[in-house]
């Protein structure tokens, strides 16, 4: 594959494509043909899941010591080489072309990708939490301080994220926290742009998106040509990318017993199917 990021996304199951007759349930109650878990690029699903748990514990224990503890985990995976090192180096390269004073990352998955570029470029790191508090590390290798105790007025942040969908976290949390500190933000770098209006939302907020790759036709053309997915899966995905709601309607029309079958399975399948019915996405 020419695009090593695309290759890595599939190799680590960061992108997982459903069989054409069994799409995935999303938490919204809609059906979709693929999942994206960008943090699997760390190594694989098991490693990424374990690190997420350790991140949660570190934050719960002490927000001031959490960044250094999290960075130590990321550095250990970086030093292994492989996928995570490649992605981190590409993010650092993309960031190096932009004008900024420090790098920020938001709880939790952004930390996988914001801390190593800060280390590689010798930049401070702002660790933002879901409760809209933040801590600042002059060196990501060292201790952090409450960001309110640091004068960040007039300084420029570069936010690095794992995945951009509709940029709701930026609008709700990351950008307001940065600007509340008196800093500017004009650029953000992401591993993946899901191409679901996030770029436009960010543009309206005065922020330009720079992504290593996008979830678009080109990505799935390349995956098909390399035998990772088949033509039927590609057609399903392209229909979804064009219109998620029309994709679901067409799939259920072609598979009239699907919802009843999902309800019969029980568990999460039943819950998602009932949610879809409740929201009017489908009928039994």
VOGU-3710 file (C-alpha; in Angstrom, 3 decimals, decimal comma):
1> xxxxxxxxxx> 0,000/0,000/0,000  1,216/3,472/-0,870  -0,447/5,106/2,138  1,135/3,580/5,227  -1,500/5,168/7,495  -4,283/3,352/5,619  -2,325/0,109/5,794  -1,809/0,557/9,540  -5,493/1,321/10,176  -6,522/-2,012/8,675
11> xxxxxxxxxx> -3,565/-3,994/10,046  -4,387/-3,023/13,643  -8,177/-3,326/13,153  -8,478/0,400/13,805  -10,872/0,237/10,864  -13,091/-2,820/10,894  -15,504/-3,446/8,021  -18,689/-5,472/8,525  -19,775/-8,407/6,350  -22,235/-7,092/3,743
21> xxxxxxxxxx> -25,158/-8,947/5,363  -24,369/-7,992/8,999  -23,680/-4,276/9,523  -22,611/-2,932/12,893  -24,935/-1,266/15,378  -23,832/2,212/16,398  -24,733/3,608/19,818  -27,150/6,027/18,100  -29,399/3,129/17,077  -28,358/3,359/13,441
31> xxxxxxxxxx> -26,637/0,731/11,339  -23,260/1,271/9,694  -20,750/-0,751/7,675  -17,557/0,068/9,589  -16,084/0,994/12,952  -13,114/3,277/13,557  -11,040/2,949/16,745  -8,006/5,062/15,929  -6,310/4,341/19,261  -5,841/0,710/18,158
41> xxxxxxxxxx> -2,887/2,120/16,172  -0,983/1,924/19,449  -0,476/-1,762/18,656  -3,786/-3,620/18,681  -7,189/-3,622/20,400  -6,005/-5,387/23,552  -3,055/-3,049/24,131  -5,129/0,068/23,426  -7,877/-1,076/25,784  -5,440/-1,744/28,596
51> xxxxxxxxxx> -3,785/1,660/28,156  -7,189/3,389/28,217  -7,890/1,787/31,590  -4,525/2,948/32,899  -5,182/6,464/31,612  -8,499/6,571/33,448  -6,852/5,440/36,672  -4,003/7,940/36,328  -6,482/10,799/35,898  -8,597/9,563/38,799
61> xxxxxxxxxx> -5,549/9,294/41,075  -3,980/12,692/40,385  -4,451/15,035/37,424  -1,085/16,699/38,024  0,893/13,476/37,799  -1,306/11,864/35,120  0,375/13,434/32,039  3,846/12,208/32,974  2,479/8,745/33,776  0,546/8,576/30,493
71> xxxxxxxxxx> 3,536/9,820/28,508  5,717/7,067/29,971  3,260/4,513/28,576  3,272/6,154/25,142  7,059/6,390/25,058  7,371/2,679/25,814  5,183/1,834/22,808  7,009/4,381/20,638  10,334/2,761/21,495  9,010/-0,586/20,300
81> xxxxxxxxxx> 8,935/0,859/16,776  6,234/-0,310/14,408  2,884/1,307/13,745  2,726/3,679/16,688  6,176/5,101/16,015  5,320/5,599/12,340  2,065/7,432/13,142  3,705/9,553/15,852  6,516/10,559/13,493  4,022/11,526/10,784
91> xxxxxxxxxx> 2,041/13,628/13,247  5,217/15,361/14,424  6,178/16,016/10,797  2,745/17,522/10,050  2,873/19,633/13,209  6,385/20,901/12,470  5,052/22,757/9,424  2,641/24,834/11,527  3,027/27,851/13,813  2,333/27,093/17,486
101> xxxxxxxxxx> 3,810/27,399/20,978  2,411/24,292/22,660  0,447/21,140/21,845  -2,851/20,214/23,471  -4,728/16,929/23,690  -8,144/16,073/25,099  -9,248/13,240/27,368  -8,746/10,365/26,586  -7,887/9,122/23,108  -6,171/12,328/21,985
111> xxxxxxxxxx> -3,422/11,597/24,503  -2,309/8,616/22,421  -1,348/11,040/19,651  -0,671/14,454/21,237  2,042/13,597/23,755  4,663/12,001/21,505  4,719/14,910/18,988  5,139/17,321/21,927  8,117/15,246/23,080  9,600/14,846/19,590
121> xxxxxxxxxx> 9,315/18,568/18,831  10,368/19,739/22,289  7,102/21,577/22,913  5,028/21,981/26,098  1,797/20,002/26,411  -1,638/21,068/27,669  -3,599/18,083/28,972  -7,331/18,865/28,804  -9,879/16,859/30,780  -13,556/16,175/30,112
131> xxxxxxxxxx> -14,596/18,414/33,021  -12,963/21,361/31,170  -10,029/21,635/33,558  -6,468/21,337/32,255  -2,866/20,983/33,374  0,267/22,271/31,668  3,597/20,485/31,265  6,534/22,649/30,199  8,150/19,309/29,348  5,881/16,312/28,863
141> xxxxxxxxxx> 8,587/14,225/30,552  8,246/16,212/33,752  5,627/17,347/36,268  2,521/19,301/35,331  0,979/22,367/36,971  -2,544/23,727/36,965  -2,846/25,654/33,705  -4,466/28,563/35,541  -1,148/29,090/37,331  0,661/29,636/34,010
151> xxxxxxxxxx> 0,429/32,737/31,819  -0,633/31,358/28,426  -2,117/34,620/27,147  -1,183/35,303/23,551  0,386/31,875/23,067  -0,765/29,601/20,280  -1,998/26,040/20,791  -1,980/23,193/18,285  -4,526/20,548/19,210  -3,711/16,998/18,097
161> xxxxxxxxxx> -6,575/14,508/17,989  -7,177/10,893/17,103  -10,362/11,282/15,050  -12,519/14,126/13,762  -16,175/13,309/13,174  -18,377/16,386/13,623  -15,832/18,233/15,830  -18,340/18,357/18,711  -15,610/17,911/21,361  -13,727/20,863/19,888
171> xxxxxxxxxx> -16,820/23,037/19,928  -17,910/21,972/23,413  -14,571/21,638/25,206  -11,135/21,818/23,611  -11,377/25,196/21,869  -13,226/26,957/24,745  -10,656/25,693/27,287  -7,746/26,934/25,169  -9,314/30,327/24,510  -10,373/30,712/28,141
181> xxxxxxxxxx> -6,665/30,521/28,997  -6,055/33,469/26,673  -4,380/31,340/24,010  -5,102/31,205/20,313  -5,836/28,132/18,210  -5,833/28,319/14,428  -4,808/24,769/13,470  -5,432/21,202/14,528  -3,879/17,938/13,377  -5,751/14,620/13,425
191> xxxxxxxxxx> -4,859/11,086/12,489  -8,215/10,542/10,742  -10,858/12,878/9,364  -14,113/10,938/9,195  -15,323/13,437/6,541  -18,616/14,070/8,327  -18,649/17,876/8,355  -15,992/18,245/11,067  -13,706/20,221/8,777  -16,484/22,739/8,070
201> xxxxxxxxxx> -17,398/23,055/11,754  -13,772/23,753/12,634  -13,432/26,273/9,810  -16,409/28,185/11,215  -14,600/28,212/14,563  -11,488/29,673/12,923  -9,492/26,439/12,992  -7,969/24,652/9,990  -7,865/20,859/10,008  -4,798/18,919/8,851
211> xxxxxxxxxx> -5,453/15,149/8,768  -3,122/12,275/7,917  -5,954/10,522/6,075  -9,695/10,719/5,531  -12,494/8,181/5,538  -13,461/8,629/1,916  -13,757/6,782/-1,376  -9,995/6,814/-1,971  -9,324/4,967/1,273  -11,746/2,158/0,436
221> xxxxxxxxxx> -10,660/2,038/-3,231  -7,150/1,298/-1,994  -8,398/-1,256/0,545  -10,345/-3,038/-2,209  -7,448/-3,044/-4,660  -5,261/-4,632/-1,978  -7,800/-7,349/-1,162  -8,598/-6,100/2,342  -12,312/-5,695/1,567  -14,412/-7,008/-1,308
231> xxxxxxxxxx> -16,469/-5,113/-3,878  -19,753/-5,769/-2,045  -18,327/-4,288/1,170  -16,986/-1,298/-0,740  -20,381/-0,663/-2,374  -22,024/-0,843/1,054  -19,529/1,648/2,492  -19,848/4,117/-0,382  -23,640/4,058/-0,032  -23,246/4,793/3,674
241> xxxxxxxxxx> -20,776/7,632/3,058  -23,201/9,208/0,615  -26,157/9,011/3,024  -26,111/7,045/6,313  -29,906/7,205/6,670  -30,581/6,040/3,105  -28,058/3,233/3,547  -29,929/1,919/6,595  -33,309/2,220/4,896  -32,083/0,352/1,818
251> xxxxxxxxxx> -30,430/-2,386/3,877  -33,561/-3,026/5,955  -35,747/-3,049/2,843  -33,461/-5,689/1,305  -33,370/-7,633/4,597  -36,916/-7,402/6,036  -36,315/-9,977/8,798  -33,128/-8,339/10,106  -34,651/-6,334/12,975  -36,725/-9,247/14,249
261> xxxxxxxxxx> -33,622/-11,420/14,107  -31,592/-8,880/16,089  -34,287/-8,668/18,771  -34,310/-12,461/19,003  -30,551/-12,461/19,681  -31,084/-10,540/22,922  -28,374/-8,524/24,659  -26,923/-5,443/22,966  -28,311/-6,439/19,565  -31,825/-6,395/21,032
271> xxxxxxxxxx> -31,175/-3,078/22,813  -29,884/-1,388/19,657  -32,752/-2,751/17,531  -35,327/-1,524/20,033  -33,596/1,870/20,132  -33,784/2,033/16,338  -37,511/1,299/16,502  -38,010/3,862/19,276  -36,242/6,547/17,244  -38,230/5,730/14,135
281> xxxx> -35,288/4,458/12,126  -37,075/1,187/11,382  -40,102/-0,994/12,076  -40,425/-4,621/13,088
//
